[in-house]
Amino acid sequence: MLKIGILKERKQPADKRTVLTPKQCAQIMEAHPEIVIKAESSTDRTFSNKEYQDFGIEVTSNIRDSDILLGVKEVPPDELIPNKTYFFFSHTIKKQPYNQPLMKALIERKIRMIDFETLVESNGKRIIGFGNFAGKVGAYNGLLTYGKKHNLFVLTPAHQINSYQGIVEEAKKLIRGNIRIVLTGTGRVGGGASKFLTDVGIEEIKPSEFLKTKNKGIYFTHLGGKELYKRKSDSKNLRSEFHSNPELYETAFTPFIPKTDLLINGIFWNQKMPRLFSKEDIRSKDFNISVIADVSCDIDGSVPITYKATHISDPVFGVDRNTLKETRPYQPNSIDMMTVTNLPTELPHDASVYFGKTFIQRVIPEILKPEISEILRNATICDKGKLNKKYEYLKDYAGL
């Protein structure tokens, strides 16, 4: 019998999402009688204890007998149960300083850590994630911020609406004005943001047309790597070369800066890649962007004025165009930055249903294979006090 426990989210502020909904837990147990699922009691989860119980799922304060424990955010180091298999977003694979104590605890307590971020196909594509909903909420929050800054419209915060269809209807009903939107990134985040803008009824136009048009109204263009980066030597863009040698490239985003009112940024970025623009660029009279929804939220990353991550309760900060320092948002001379890092938790019900569906389709079959699957092996950061070979670069970070 395989025992799976749904963790209570302990990182504060508590996340309302869950890996599996009550209905999905029941579906798994019906399809696989060899699996028993229980949920740790929680008052924060978007699905109540009673909802789990109504679907026949045991709710308990003790899940120590579980073989596999499923969570969303990081588990506090002192709450880790030794010698267990955990699935959650650990935020350790980039050697994030704030999670070094967690990494050391995973080793010391001989945890088998399977990170949702490292669950990938053979081609490197991530199998599961909340990025789609981060893009949807990020695009909504970008419009909300833009409307507030320019006194055009007032949108209700997404977490007060609490459904994807609800935020679509809210935006359809209220947005107005002339807004030229650039969306960057073609992964899950970009896909989610694009769907939201399209569902709202905002017209998408080609990048070349975006640069030429003088149309009024609200419209967006969607930029991928070939529009964002160019080779320094000849301005070409070779996808495979860019991914292996991004230092040979520079930004190609500059022509879009004077034409853009709202930037929704959803690209993957690392320190070898060029930034979309420099801090000094924002002092130029040609820098037209007044609001940036940086869904990627890499601090000092692709957007160099992403100085910090923000929270749902206080989602926006300003950057003064002259001093380049943080200031209050919604000022005449500020660029306003929406940099919330846990956007999907603004729509926890819908995001959980979406995530759980993929978990059932793609991860449960891997778990049930008689031998450890290649996918799970590659996603295992550490086990039995040792780092997986693929993650040995974390040795110093893990205290080994």
N, C-alpha and C positions, 0 to 999 in steps of 0.2 A: 504494500500500500504506500503510495506517494502522498505525503502530507504537505500541503501548500498553505502558507499563512499570508494574509493581506495585512501589511503593516499600518499602524497608526503613524501619521506623519508628525515627526517630533521637531523638525527644524522650524524655528520661529522667524517670521509669522508662519503659522501652520498652513500648509498647502491643502486645498480642498479636493484636489484630484485623487484618483485611485487608478491602479493598474487594471483592475477588473471590476465591473459593475456587479451588483447582486444577480441580475439576470444572466450575465456572462458566466459567473461562477457556477450557477445551476446548470447551464448548458454544457460546461466542461465536464461536470460530474455525471451528467446524464450520458454524454458521449463516451466518457472514459471512467467506468466504475472503479478502476484502480486508483483514481485520484480522489482525495478528500481535501476540501478547501474550508478554511475557517478565517474569520476576519477579526482582527484585534479591535476591541471597542474604541470608538472615537466619536467625539462630539463636534469635530471640525470637518469631517469628510462630507462631500456633497450628497452622498447617499447615506441615509441614517442607519443606525444599528438595526432598527425595526425593518427597514427595507431588505437588509440581508437576511434577517430571520424569516421574513415572509417568503423568501425564496429557498428556505431550508438550509441556510448557511449558519453554522454555529458562530456566535459572537462571544468573544472571551477576552479576558485581560491577560491570559497566559497562552502564548503561542510558542513556547520554548520547545515543544515536541515536533514542530514543523521541520521538514527536511529542506524546504525552499521558502525563502521569505521575499515578498515582493513589495517594493516601495517606489515612490517617485523621487523625492529629494533625498539628500544625504542623511544617513543615520548617524546621530551623535556618537562619537567613539566609545563613550562609556556605556552606551546602550546596545552595542553589538554583542550578539550571542556567539560564543566561541564555536568553531568547527561547523558552522552552517554555510549554506549556499545562499547568497544574497543577489538579487537583481535590483538595481536602482541607478540613478544618474549620480555617479560619485564625484564628478568634476575633479579628477586627479590626473588624467593622462597628459595634461599640459603643465604638470607640476605646479598647479595653482597653490600659492603659498598658504592661503587660508585653510586648505584642506590637507596639509601635510600631517597634522595629528591624526586625521582619519586614515590616511594611507598607512601610517605606522601601526595604527590599531588593527587594521585589516591583516597585516603581517603577523603582529604579536598574537592575535586571537585565532590565527590560522583559518581565516575566512576564505571561502571561495567566492571571489567578487566577479560577477558578470555584469558589466556595465551596458546599459541600453545603448549608449553612444558607440560602443565598440562592436555591437551586433551588426555585421555587414555581410553583404553578398560577396561572391568571389571577385566581382568587378569593383568592389570597394564601396558600393552604394549602401547607405544605411537602411536597415530593415524596418526600424520602428522609431518613432519619435513624435513629439508634440509640435514640430516645426510648422506644420500646416496651420494649426490654430494660432501659433505665435504670429504668423503672417497675417491671418485674418484680423486678429485683434489689433496688431500693430498698425495695419492700414486704417482701421476704424479710429484708433487713437490719434493717428496722424491727422485725419480729417477733423476730429474733435479739437485738437490743439490749434489747427489752422483757423477753424471757425471762431474759436475764442480769441485768438490773437488779433484777427482782423475784424472782429465784431460782425461777422457774417451770419452765424447761426450758433445755436447751443445744443450740443448733443449730450444725452444722458450717458454717464460712464458705463462701459460694457458690463462691469461686475454688478451694476444695479439692474441691468436688463436680464442677464444670465441666460441668454440663448442666442445662438448664431442667427436664427431667422429674425429674432427680435432686433439685433443691431443692424441687420440689413434693412428692415422696415423703417427703423429710426433714421438711418442715413438717407434712404429714399425720400422720406417725408420732409426732411429738414435742410439737406445741403443745397446750397445755391452759390452763385457768384461765378467768377472766372478763376479757375484753379488749374494750373499746369503741373501735372504730377509725373515724377520719374520714379519708377520702381526698379530696383537692382536685385539681381540674384535669380537663378533659375532652379533652385532646389526646392525643398518642401516649404521653406518660408516664402520664397518668391511665388510659388504656386498658390499658396494659401492667400496671399495678399492679392494676387491677380484675380483669383476667383471672387473674393469679396468685392473688389472694385467692379468687376463685370456683373456680379449679382445685383449690385446697387444700380446698375445701368449706366456706369461711366464708360465712355467710349475709349477703346484702345486704338492708338495709331502707331504706325511704324516709326522707328527712331529717325529715319531720314526725313519723314514728313513732319515729325515733332520739331525738328530744327528749322524747318522752313515755314511752317504754318503761322498765320496771324489770327487764327480762329479764336473766338471768344467762347466761354462756356467752361465745362469741366471735362478734361480728358487726360489720359495717361499713356506713357510709353514704357515698355518693359525691356531693360537692358541686360544682356548677358556678357560673357567674357569678351567676345569679339568687339562689342561696342565700348567696353570699359577699359581695355588695355591694348597697347600697341607696342611692338618691338622697337627698341630704341634705335636700332640700326636702319630699319627700312619701313617702320610703321605697320608691318604685317602682324597677324595674330595666328599662331599655330597652337592649337589647343594642347596637344601633348607636350610641346616644348614649354608652354607657359606653366603647366602644372609641375614640370620637373625643374625648370629654371626660371622662376618668376622674376628673379633679379635682372633678367635681360629686358624686362618690360617697364614701361612707364604708363601713367594714366592717360586714357583717351577720353576722359569724362569732361574735360574743360569746355568743349563747345556747348555742352548742355547746361552749364552753370547759369548763363544769363537768361536762359529760356525756362528755368525751373522755379516754381513757387514752393512746392512741397516735395521733399525727397523721402522716399520710403526705402530704407537700406536693408537688404536681406542677403548679402553675399557672405560666402565663407572667406575668411581672411587669416593669413599668418604673417609673421614679421618680415618674411622675405618678399612679400607682395607690395606693390606700390599703393599708396593711399589715393583716394579719389581726388583729393585736393590738399593743399597745405593750409596751415593755420593762417599764414600771411595772405592767402588768397581771399579770405573773407573780408579783408579790409578794402578790397577793390570795389569800385562803384559798379562793376559788372557782376558782382556776386549777388544774384537775385534771390537765392534760396532763403526763406525766412523761417521755415519750420522743417526739422529733420526728425523723422521717426526712425531711430536706429534700432531696428529689431535685432540685428546681429549683436550689437552692444559689445564690441571689442574695445576695451578702454585704450585710448590713444591708438586706435587701429585704423581701419579703412576710412572712418570719419575721425579726423584728428582732434575734433573738439568734443568728442564723447569722453568727458572727464570722469564720469562716474555712472554707476547703475542707479536707477531710481526705483521707487516702490509704487504700488498701485494707489496708495493713499496720497502720494505726492509725486506724480509721474513726470513733471516737466521742470527743467531748469533753463535759464538763459545764459547765453555767452555774449558778452559785449563785443561789438564789431571792432572797436578801436583798441581796447585794452587786451582783448582775447581772454579775459578772465570771466569766471562764473559770475552771473548776476541774477537778479530776479527775472522771471519770464514775463512775457507779454509787454515788454517795453519797446518804445519806438526804435531803439538802436540795438535790440537783442535778436540773436538767432535762437529760436526756442527748440530745445532738445527733449524728445520723449525717448527715454532709455530704460523702460521697465524690463527687467530680465525674466520675470515669470508671467508673461502675458497670457499663456493658456489658462492659468488659474482664474482669469476673469470670466471664463466660460467653462467652469470645471465639469459640469454634467456632460455637455457635448464633447469636450476634449477627452474625457474618460471613456465615453462610448467609442469614440474613434480609435483611441489607443488600444483599448481592450480587444477590439475586433481584429486588429493587426496582430496582437499578441497571440490570440487564439489561432489565427491562420498560419502564422509563421514561426512562432516560438514554441508553443506547446508540442508540435510534432518533433521538434529538435530535442526537447526535454525527454520525450518518450522513446527515443531511439535506444536500442539495447546497449550500444557503445556510445561514448561521448562523440557528438557530431563535430565536424570540422568547424562549423559556424560557432558553436559554443566554446570549443577549444580556443579559437582565435579571439573570442570576446572575453575570455577569462584573464583578468589582469593578474590575479594572484590566487594561490591555493596552497594549503598546508604550510603556510609560513614562507613560501617562496614566490618570486615573481615568475610568471610565464615568460618564456624566452623572448617573445615579441615585445615584452614590456620591461626588459632588463635595463633599459635606459633610465628607469625610475629608481635604480638601486640606491643612489645617495639620498634621493627624496624620501624613499621608504625606510631609511635608516639601516640599510644592510651593508 
